[in-house]
């Protein structure tokens, strides 16, 4: 019985002024695994306010030492949900031992609105990978 363990991250793009609200929210979580083996993770990207997502991808920046990554980047065509209201991505790791460590990701998106055009945003969420007790 896998329990979800996650950390939601909200961060503005580097190109967005400090007084502007963030363009997207990103949540990342990995299923808790009771023993070594496959660990599934999910990433969700949602636009804020009147924005729409035109494109997004997710890359793994740092994988825990005792895990093997099955794919380093998941592009927009591999997204499990791909809509203007949000993208969802599935990732998988293979844990070789019991552990608790952090998975670092990079999410990139193109966010568009009627009055401001399209802008790029990069967010770097992290989430815990927990295998065993």
C-alpha positions in Angstrom: 0.0 0.0 0.0 1.8 3.0 -1.3 1.2 6.3 0.5 1.9 9.6 -1.3 4.6 11.7 0.1 5.3 15.1 -1.6 6.4 18.6 -1.5 4.6 21.4 -3.4 6.8 24.2 -4.7 5.7 27.6 -5.9 8.3 29.8 -7.5 8.4 32.7 -9.9 10.4 32.5 -13.1 13.8 34.2 -13.2 12.4 36.5 -15.9 9.4 37.6 -13.8 9.7 40.7 -11.7 9.8 40.1 -8.0 6.5 42.0 -7.4 4.6 39.8 -10.0 2.9 36.6 -8.8 4.3 33.3 -9.9 3.2 32.1 -13.4 2.8 28.4 -12.4 2.5 26.1 -9.4 4.4 22.8 -9.4 3.7 19.9 -7.2 6.0 16.8 -7.1 5.5 13.6 -5.2 6.8 10.0 -5.1 4.9 7.0 -3.9 6.4 5.5 -0.7 7.8 2.0 -1.4 7.8 -0.6 1.3 10.9 -2.3 -0.2 13.5 -1.8 -2.9 12.2 -1.8 -6.5 10.2 0.5 -8.7 9.2 3.9 -7.3 6.7 6.0 -9.2 6.7 9.7 -9.0 4.3 12.4 -10.4 4.7 16.0 -11.3 1.9 18.4 -11.9 2.2 21.9 -13.4 -0.7 24.3 -13.2 -0.9 27.9 -14.4 -2.0 30.7 -12.1 -4.7 33.2 -12.7 -5.6 33.8 -16.3 -2.5 32.0 -17.7 -2.5 29.0 -20.0 0.3 26.5 -20.4 1.4 26.1 -24.1 4.3 23.7 -23.5 6.1 22.0 -20.5 8.6 19.4 -19.7 10.3 17.9 -16.6 14.0 16.8 -16.2 15.6 15.0 -13.3 18.6 17.1 -12.0 19.7 14.9 -9.2 18.7 11.4 -8.4 19.3 9.7 -5.0 22.6 7.7 -4.8 21.0 4.3 -4.4 18.4 4.8 -7.2 18.6 4.3 -10.9 16.7 6.6 -13.1 14.6 5.1 -15.9 14.3 8.3 -17.9 16.1 11.6 -17.3 13.6 13.9 -19.2 9.9 13.6 -19.9 8.8 15.9 -22.7 5.4 17.3 -23.5 4.4 14.4 -25.8 5.0 11.9 -22.9 2.9 13.9 -20.5 0.0 11.9 -19.0 -2.2 15.0 -19.2 -1.5 17.9 -21.6 -4.0 20.8 -21.5 -3.9 24.5 -21.2 -5.1 24.2 -17.6 -2.1 22.0 -16.6 0.3 19.2 -17.5 0.9 16.0 -15.6 4.1 13.9 -15.9 5.0 10.4 -14.6 8.5 9.4 -13.6 10.0 6.2 -12.3 13.1 5.2 -10.4 14.5 1.9 -9.3 15.6 1.9 -5.7 18.3 -0.6 -4.9 18.1 -0.4 -1.1 16.0 1.1 1.7 16.6 4.9 2.0 15.2 8.3 2.4 16.6 10.9 0.1 15.7 13.8 -2.2 14.9 13.9 -5.9 15.6 17.2 -7.6 13.7 18.2 -10.7 13.6 21.0 -13.2 10.3 22.0 -14.7 10.2 24.3 -17.8 7.0 25.8 -19.2 5.8 28.3 -21.7 2.9 30.2 -20.2 0.6 32.5 -22.2 -2.0 35.0 -21.5 -4.1 37.3 -23.7 -2.7 40.6 -22.3 1.0 39.7 -21.7 1.8 37.2 -24.5 3.9 34.1 -23.8 6.7 33.9 -21.2 9.0 31.1 -20.1 9.2 29.8 -16.6 11.6 27.4 -14.9 10.8 25.9 -11.4 13.1 23.5 -9.4 11.0 21.4 -7.1 12.2 18.6 -4.9 10.5 15.7 -3.4 11.4 12.9 -1.0 12.0 9.3 -2.2 11.2 7.0 0.7 11.9 3.2 0.5 11.4 1.0 3.5 10.6 2.2 7.1 
